[in-house]
Amino acid sequence: MPNIKSAIKRVKIARERTLKNASARSALRTTLKRFEAALASADVDNARAALAKAVRALDKAAAKGLIHKNTASRKKSRISKRFNKAAV
């Protein structure tokens, strides 16, 4: 445990950020799972709406530094490809 006041504060801030990031990462995974479920149900309109939400969530996560921008791009590409395959 740190003794210096600023170091104590940094530990507290790191703990708070870790919780916030974990929650945001969990929400992102939930959004992606909802897209997967919509895709599995073969409801194209529902899947299209879920895809839009998932892409938006990935963009926001990348902008906030939660995930790397290339990771977001790769995931968007893969889910779009899966949607296009199912929509045909």
Helices and strands as residue ranges (DSSP letters): H 5-40, H 44-63, H 69-87
